[in-house]
């Protein structure tokens, strides 16, 4: 039940961010959207045994605030940063391919002669 509520709230947050970032330049907009989605939707194990999962962002913050020896926080934080980096590269690659494949077709249409 808690995960369902969290995913619904995450979807609402992502929808708001999607609308707010519309005027932002395309390549930066993709990076912002993907990084937020990774930060909100990536799960991490709470106790290190993979039995209980929580959002990785919450695990990192909780570990940094409560663990005297930093616990799992830095490890999960590094994983989330790596996942976000790969997600941004993937989003940029998809945008590049989309512009190459679809952008080339838009300009190749037959133009009627000028003046007729």
Backbone as CSV, one residue per row, in Angstrom:
resi,resn,N_x,N_y,N_z,CA_x,CA_y,CA_z,C_x,C_y,C_z
1,UNK,0.823,-1.188,0.000,0.000,0.000,0.000,0.877,1.265,0.000
2,UNK,1.922,1.252,0.820,2.792,2.427,0.906,3.504,2.672,-0.425
3,UNK,3.962,1.591,-1.073,4.624,1.757,-2.354,3.664,2.289,-3.415
4,UNK,2.420,1.883,-3.366,1.430,2.381,-4.327,1.222,3.879,-4.161
5,UNK,1.099,4.324,-2.933,0.928,5.750,-2.672,2.185,6.509,-3.103
6,UNK,3.348,5.958,-2.796,4.603,6.613,-3.166,4.729,6.716,-4.686
7,UNK,4.396,5.652,-5.410,4.499,5.693,-6.868,3.500,6.666,-7.480
8,UNK,2.315,6.759,-6.905,1.333,7.728,-7.386,1.823,9.155,-7.150
9,UNK,2.379,9.410,-5.968,2.932,10.735,-5.685,4.133,11.035,-6.575
10,UNK,4.958,10.031,-6.846,6.106,10.219,-7.736,5.648,10.543,-9.156
11,UNK,4.613,9.871,-9.611,4.081,10.149,-10.946,3.538,11.577,-11.018
12,UNK,2.868,12.012,-9.965,2.363,13.390,-9.938,3.521,14.389,-9.948
13,UNK,4.561,14.127,-9.174,5.731,15.005,-9.154,6.409,15.052,-10.517
14,UNK,6.567,13.903,-11.152,7.197,13.862,-12.473,6.352,14.586,-13.520
15,UNK,5.037,14.495,-13.401,4.160,15.214,-14.322,4.310,16.721,-14.147
16,UNK,4.389,17.184,-12.904,4.579,18.612,-12.644,5.923,19.074,-13.193
17,UNK,6.971,18.297,-12.937,8.297,18.666,-13.446,8.308,18.649,-14.970
18,UNK,7.599,17.710,-15.563,7.516,17.623,-17.024,6.918,18.917,-17.582
19,UNK,5.873,19.428,-16.923,5.226,20.653,-17.386,6.084,21.891,-17.116
20,UNK,6.759,21.913,-15.968,7.559,23.078,-15.592,8.788,23.212,-16.479
21,UNK,9.365,22.090,-16.908,10.590,22.140,-17.709,10.326,22.271,-19.207
22,UNK,9.126,22.505,-19.617,8.829,22.641,-21.046,9.615,23.764,-21.725
23,UNK,9.748,24.944,-21.102,10.478,26.014,-21.807,12.005,25.874,-21.770
24,UNK,12.525,24.901,-21.056,13.969,24.727,-20.933,14.510,24.117,-22.228
25,UNK,15.758,24.457,-22.565,16.420,23.941,-23.757,16.395,22.416,-23.766
26,UNK,16.187,21.781,-24.905,15.910,20.355,-25.045,16.887,19.412,-24.367
27,UNK,18.190,19.602,-24.582,19.168,18.670,-24.021,19.233,18.788,-22.502
28,UNK,19.110,19.994,-21.976,19.100,20.200,-20.530,17.797,19.687,-19.923
29,UNK,16.699,19.890,-20.628,15.389,19.420,-20.165,15.390,17.901,-19.998
30,UNK,15.939,17.189,-20.957,16.005,15.731,-20.861,16.826,15.295,-19.654
31,UNK,17.961,15.953,-19.445,18.821,15.596,-18.316,18.111,15.845,-16.983
32,UNK,17.446,16.977,-16.841,16.737,17.276,-15.594,15.629,16.267,-15.312
33,UNK,14.877,15.944,-16.332,13.770,14.998,-16.160,14.272,13.611,-15.783
34,UNK,15.323,13.160,-16.449,15.846,11.818,-16.187,16.474,11.734,-14.799
35,UNK,17.242,12.752,-14.413,17.875,12.734,-13.091,16.812,12.719,-12.008
36,UNK,15.760,13.513,-12.143,14.699,13.496,-11.135,14.013,12.136,-11.091
37,UNK,13.742,11.547,-12.244,13.096,10.229,-12.260,13.975,9.175,-11.591
38,UNK,15.274,9.230,-11.839,16.179,8.274,-11.201,16.207,8.489,-9.695
39,UNK,16.298,9.731,-9.271,16.364,10.018,-7.840,15.091,9.588,-7.109
40,UNK,13.966,9.732,-7.757,12.696,9.420,-7.097,12.347,7.940,-7.183
41,UNK,12.689,7.272,-8.280,12.187,5.920,-8.524,13.181,4.786,-8.273
42,UNK,14.442,5.074,-7.969,15.414,4.013,-7.734,15.259,3.446,-6.327
43,UNK,15.049,2.130,-6.203,14.955,1.534,-4.866,16.322,1.107,-4.344
44,UNK,16.424,0.980,-3.035,17.649,0.490,-2.395,17.246,-0.344,-1.194
45,UNK,18.101,-1.287,-0.815,17.782,-2.111,0.347,18.020,-1.304,1.615
46,UNK,17.141,-1.485,2.564,17.204,-0.730,3.808,18.258,-1.300,4.741
47,UNK,18.308,-2.616,4.834,19.185,-3.245,5.822,20.351,-4.015,5.208
48,UNK,20.516,-3.975,3.914,21.632,-4.656,3.270,21.358,-6.105,2.924
49,UNK,20.195,-6.645,3.284,19.888,-8.041,2.982,18.926,-8.192,1.809
50,UNK,18.551,-7.112,1.163,17.648,-7.112,0.011,16.226,-7.544,0.364
51,UNK,15.885,-7.619,1.642,14.516,-7.994,2.004,13.565,-6.810,1.938
52,UNK,13.984,-5.686,2.481,13.128,-4.508,2.533,13.730,-3.417,1.660
53,UNK,12.897,-2.871,0.775,13.351,-1.829,-0.124,12.677,-0.509,0.223
54,UNK,13.401,0.573,-0.035,12.888,1.929,0.137,13.487,2.774,-0.980
55,UNK,12.927,3.945,-1.220,13.532,4.817,-2.224,14.981,5.140,-1.844
56,UNK,15.872,5.042,-2.810,17.304,5.205,-2.547,17.631,6.585,-1.987
57,UNK,16.922,7.591,-2.438,17.164,8.937,-1.931,16.917,9.006,-0.428
58,UNK,15.863,8.363,0.037,15.557,8.353,1.472,16.584,7.546,2.250
59,UNK,17.049,6.439,1.676,18.057,5.610,2.351,19.351,6.399,2.513
60,UNK,19.759,7.112,1.476,20.996,7.894,1.541,20.892,8.976,2.610
61,UNK,19.803,9.717,2.606,19.633,10.794,3.587,19.572,10.232,4.996
62,UNK,18.826,9.156,5.183,18.700,8.551,6.515,20.054,8.041,7.020
63,UNK,20.810,7.388,6.158,22.115,6.876,6.564,23.077,8.002,6.909
64,UNK,23.048,9.066,6.141,23.939,10.186,6.448,23.567,10.861,7.766
65,UNK,22.277,10.909,8.088,21.845,11.594,9.306,21.983,10.736,10.560
66,UNK,21.864,9.430,10.455,21.800,8.602,11.660,22.990,7.686,11.881
67,UNK,23.650,7.236,10.852,24.719,6.254,11.029,26.019,6.946,11.433
68,UNK,26.650,6.515,12.526,27.903,7.151,12.952,29.072,6.871,12.006
69,UNK,29.092,5.717,11.371,30.180,5.384,10.442,29.735,5.507,8.990
70,UNK,28.681,6.242,8.741,28.106,6.523,7.426,27.361,5.331,6.833
71,UNK,27.460,4.151,7.372,26.651,3.002,6.962,26.631,2.766,5.463
72,UNK,25.440,2.495,4.926,25.266,2.214,3.500,25.098,3.474,2.673
73,UNK,24.916,4.612,3.308,24.612,5.861,2.601,25.545,6.194,1.467
74,UNK,26.868,6.245,1.708,27.766,6.597,0.603,27.717,5.596,-0.555
75,UNK,27.617,4.314,-0.232,27.565,3.297,-1.275,26.310,3.454,-2.120
76,UNK,25.170,3.637,-1.483,23.920,3.817,-2.223,23.957,5.136,-2.984
77,UNK,24.529,6.167,-2.366,24.630,7.461,-3.041,25.454,7.385,-4.312
78,UNK,26.554,6.663,-4.270,27.388,6.503,-5.455,26.639,5.731,-6.528
79,UNK,25.920,4.715,-6.112,25.134,3.945,-7.095,24.074,4.820,-7.761
80,UNK,23.390,5.637,-6.974,22.350,6.501,-7.543,22.966,7.513,-8.509
81,UNK,24.113,8.081,-8.158,24.779,9.034,-9.048,25.211,8.344,-10.344
82,UNK,25.746,7.137,-10.248,26.127,6.404,-11.455,24.918,6.075,-12.323
83,UNK,23.841,5.639,-11.691,22.627,5.333,-12.446,22.105,6.590,-13.124
84,UNK,22.114,7.715,-12.407,21.644,8.974,-12.994,22.530,9.385,-14.167
85,UNK,23.838,9.213,-14.022,24.746,9.554,-15.118,24.497,8.717,-16.359
86,UNK,24.344,7.419,-16.174,24.052,6.555,-17.317,22.680,6.859,-17.915
87,UNK,21.720,7.208,-17.074,20.392,7.558,-17.578,20.436,8.833,-18.413
88,UNK,21.218,9.820,-17.972,21.357,11.056,-18.747,22.032,10.766,-20.084
89,UNK,23.087,9.968,-20.071,23.743,9.608,-21.332,22.784,8.868,-22.261
90,UNK,21.971,7.973,-21.691,20.989,7.260,-22.497,19.936,8.188,-23.079
91,UNK,19.473,9.142,-22.283,18.478,10.101,-22.777,19.064,10.963,-23.884
92,UNK,20.316,11.397,-23.714,20.960,12.193,-24.755,21.174,11.372,-26.019
93,UNK,21.538,10.107,-25.868,21.713,9.246,-27.033,20.386,9.057,-27.770
94,UNK,19.313,8.835,-27.023,17.998,8.698,-27.659,17.583,9.981,-28.369
95,UNK,17.844,11.135,-27.755,17.510,12.410,-28.400,18.328,12.585,-29.680
96,UNK,19.615,12.255,-29.617,20.475,12.367,-30.793,19.969,11.478,-31.923
97,UNK,19.655,10.222,-31.597,19.159,9.295,-32.620,17.814,9.751,-33.177
98,UNK,16.954,10.244,-32.308,15.649,10.729,-32.751,15.824,11.904,-33.715
99,UNK,16.713,12.837,-33.362,16.954,13.978,-34.243,17.553,13.541,-35.571
100,UNK,18.406,12.550,-35.561,19.023,12.049,-36.794,17.996,11.343,-37.676
101,UNK,17.185,10.475,-37.059,16.255,9.673,-37.852,15.012,10.457,-38.263
102,UNK,14.384,11.130,-37.328,13.137,11.829,-37.631,13.404,13.225,-38.167
103,UNK,14.417,13.901,-37.636,14.734,15.255,-38.100,15.140,15.289,-39.558
104,UNK,15.816,14.258,-40.030,16.218,14.188,-41.433,15.045,13.991,-42.365
105,UNK,14.028,13.297,-41.915,12.843,13.052,-42.754,11.993,14.301,-42.909
106,UNK,11.955,15.135,-41.895,11.120,16.339,-41.967,11.599,17.300,-43.042
107,UNK,12.907,17.424,-43.191,13.455,18.366,-44.165,13.518,17.818,-45.582
108,UNK,13.270,16.525,-45.793,13.429,15.937,-47.121,12.131,15.892,-47.918
109,UNK,11.068,16.453,-47.402,9.806,16.442,-48.124,9.873,17.296,-49.379
110,UNK,9.097,16.914,-50.399,9.104,17.660,-51.659,8.438,19.018,-51.460
111,UNK,9.149,20.074,-51.830,8.635,21.430,-51.693,8.038,21.850,-53.040
112,UNK,6.877,22.488,-53.015,6.324,22.975,-54.280,7.176,24.136,-54.786
113,UNK,7.246,24.306,-56.102,8.060,25.392,-56.663,7.517,26.758,-56.214
114,UNK,8.429,27.670,-55.964,8.039,29.012,-55.510,7.447,29.794,-56.670
115,UNK,6.368,30.542,-56.382,5.770,31.406,-57.388,4.701,30.717,-58.220
116,UNK,4.410,29.477,-58.008,3.382,28.798,-58.796,2.260,28.330,-57.946
